[in-house]
Amino acid sequence: MSILPMKNELGFFEIRLESIGGLGANLAGKMLAEAGVLGLGLNGSNFSSYGSEKKGSPVKSFTRYCEPEVEIRDHSPIEQPHIVAVFHEALYKTVDVVSGLNADGIALVNTAREFDEVRRDLKLEYGTLAIVDALTIAVEEKTKVNTAMLGALYRICDFLDPDSMRNVIRKTFEKKYPHLVEPNIRTFDRGFKEVQFKTYEVPESAEGKSFTRPLPQLGYLTQELGGVMTTQANSIMKDLSGSRQGFLPELLKDKCIHCAACDNVCPDYCFVWEAGEDKKGRKQMFLKGIDYQYCKGCLKCVEACPTDALGDLREMIGYAEANRVKQNFPYIAGGIS
């Protein structure tokens, strides 16, 4: 008798993890597959897909399960998953995280918001939505988001044995990081207990989300003649906010001495300056604010600030938009805007 709750036409139960580099989705996918194979005797596979392997860049991790007698000969990315786990909710701004999700599928999201708000942003019409505040759990336990998300996934995949994942956690950390074993097990248990569910009725004629594969903006039809990019190697047009891992810098202007130590360590265009005069009438540049469009949440500026004018703040939905001071770049796409 099969223990898998559902299968596709090839006999696979498929899970796709949507994340950014630094949150541990790659490791989570490996641990998820390992626990199913070693703990339950299932056949399983896992692999990840990402561009530049760096903190903040989009990452996908794919896990397949099937019965022991079924061979896994499909090693293509998972396009129609039964479960999607979104490790970083701001990803929906740049990535269609629920692309291809089955009509009766489950979307798990790391968030502190309410169900209906998340559903609206994901454009999820029906199916089951699961939410867990994995970031808060990770901060309180001094671990990472991935272990809390694994706990929530085990609650969703009730055919999996939580004890097998606890053994995998011990095996993963006990040699190099023995002090992290118990905190990660606590994080896993909290994710398992604190995940919440809400099901939106699925009509009989409902179809799953259509899968869309993002195409490059510049191809053989859209590339400039001669392969020339007029503003090559810049990120002025990009929204980098999806790279933040839950924290951003908060500026307290009354403590700022406009020393530019923050700007010296900032890897992007985050700090906005304006010319003015000090109390003695001398020309000086004054820090006007932060353009959160370019802020990846690295918090190097917080470490560099000598006066505590910059502090780390747990990001709340709408805060960056409400407090953003926009940059003014007069030269864009090779001309004057």
Sequence and secondary structure as in RCSB ss.txt:
>XXXX:A:sequence
MSILPMKNELGFFEIRLESIGGLGANLAGKMLAEAGVLGLGLNGSNFSSYGSEKKGSPVKSFTRYCEPEVEIRDH
SPIEQPHIVAVFHEALYKTVDVVSGLNADGIALVNTAREFDEVRRDLKLEYGTLAIVDALTIAVEEKTKVNTAML
GALYRICDFLDPDSMRNVIRKTFEKKYPHLVEPNIRTFDRGFKEVQFKTYEVPESAEGKSFTRPLPQLGYLTQEL
GGVMTTQANSIMKDLSGSRQGFLPELLKDKCIHCAACDNVCPDYCFVWEAGEDKKGRKQMFLKGIDYQYCKGCLK
CVEACPTDALGDLREMIGYAEANRVKQNFPYIAGGIS
>XXXX:A:secstr
    S   TTS EEEEEEEETTS HHHHHHHHHHHHHHHH  EEEEEEEESS STTSEEEEEEEEE TTS     
S  SS SEEEES GGGGGTS TTTT  TT EEEEE SS HHHHHHHHT  SEEEEEE HHHHHHHHTS HHHHHH
HHHHHHSTTS HHHHHHHHHHHHTTT GGGHHHHHHHHHHHHHH EEEEE   TT           SS TTTS G
GG  TTTT  TT   GGG  SEEEEE GGG     HHHHH SSS EEEEEEE TTS EEEEEEEE GGG     H
HHHH SSS EEEEE  TTHHHHH      SEETTEE 
